[in-house]
Amino acid sequence: MELRQAIADYVRKSRAVHCEPEQVVITAGTQQGLYLAGRVLLSSGDRVWAEDPAYPGMTAVLDDLDLVTTRVGVDAQGIDVDAAIAACPNARAAFVTPSHQYPLGMPLSMARRNALVAWAQRSNAWIVEDDYDSELRYAGHPFPSMQGLAPSRVIYLGTLSKVLFPSLRLGYVVAPSPLIDAFAGARALLDRHSPTADQHVLAAYMREGLFEAHIRRIRGVYAARRATLIAALERHIPDDVTLQPSDQGMHLLLWLPQRFDDVQLAKSTLADGIVVRPISPMYNAAARPGLMLGFGGFEPEELEAAAIRLRSILDRNRPTRRTGA
Ligand SMILES: Cc1ncc(COP(=O)(O)O)c(C=O)c1O
């Protein structure tokens, strides 16, 4: 309860989430929150919306639960709500990343947020809000959560993986009051609860103000690492490889010319000691090749060296242009 109280205070203040501590269910991270949301809210065969591209850990949950997913394209304003309604008006839930679309990085515009909420209220549908890294916005304040717009229709998922560390395996669901027992019950069926020792330590860390001080500090650390990586890429990366504009998070997205095979390229970089994630498998339709570059865990010199190595890997793996192509 102490941790639930601390998290409720934190998300109310920093994310404009409307909740009481009783609505906070501690999870083993957002991955478990996504699974719980699917189990509690939906039945096999139900229709849902998911963004295209999307986080593979989320779409895998939808597939595992035998849900019928309509993948909805995103543009500069985020998920195209009108297109979603046209393609699948009777969906029971929308799984979205409104603060920072995964993996492309744009926030969902206010007009789209209102349209999504209006649809959910009209249709008695649910919005599952995956708010995985919104604390890490470098220009201006983080966008408020969608949960604050419609607390009775939104299931809010938060994680400590990004702002603390991923091996902690702690996160939280903020559920509408009528769903608390169902979420708590489903969570207990999986593994009863997260380790209570860790929960006590985290509660004390939050209560004493250290958590918020840590977030203020890492914003500066990650902003500097991000600036280093952007500058290094601009110096070393060929002109036909472009950076996706973004202002938050712990990764950058590098677009490759269409003829590149990003999956193969990710294997080549791995063999050379650089871990990148290919983007094209995150798409359902109209896949674009690209690489996700995480900068959170690396010192500026490592990022500079990696950008130089990435350049030579790109040159080595450059597909030869076919005549007429
Ligand atoms: C968009 C998104 N959702 C969910 C997760 C899973 O988070 P967790 O580590 O809390 O399970 C991640 C982790 O990278 C993510 O990027």
The ligand as a MOL file (V3000), in Angstrom:
LIG
                    3D

  0  0  0     0  0            999 V3000
M  V30 BEGIN CTAB
M  V30 COUNTS 16 16 0 0 0
M  V30 BEGIN ATOM
M  V30 1 C 6.5770 0.7240 -25.7970 0
M  V30 2 C 6.9590 -0.2120 -24.7040 0
M  V30 3 N 5.9880 -0.8130 -24.0100 0
M  V30 4 C 6.2790 -1.6920 -23.0400 0
M  V30 5 C 7.5720 -2.0180 -22.7160 0
M  V30 6 C 7.8340 -3.0470 -21.6380 0
M  V30 7 O 8.2340 -2.4370 -20.4650 0
M  V30 8 P 8.6000 -3.2580 -19.1710 0
M  V30 9 O 10.0830 -3.3640 -19.1150 0
M  V30 10 O 8.0650 -2.4020 -18.0660 0
M  V30 11 O 7.9310 -4.5830 -19.2140 0
M  V30 12 C 8.6260 -1.4170 -23.3960 0
M  V30 13 C 10.0160 -1.7650 -23.0720 0
M  V30 14 O 10.9550 -1.4590 -23.7670 0
M  V30 15 C 8.3060 -0.4880 -24.4200 0
M  V30 16 O 9.3040 0.1100 -25.1210 0
M  V30 END ATOM
M  V30 BEGIN BOND
M  V30 1 1 1 2
M  V30 2 1 2 3
M  V30 3 2 2 15
M  V30 4 2 3 4
M  V30 5 1 4 5
M  V30 6 1 5 6
M  V30 7 2 5 12
M  V30 8 1 6 7
M  V30 9 1 7 8
M  V30 10 2 8 9
M  V30 11 1 8 10
M  V30 12 1 8 11
M  V30 13 1 12 13
M  V30 14 1 12 15
M  V30 15 2 13 14
M  V30 16 1 15 16
M  V30 END BOND
M  V30 END CTAB
M  END
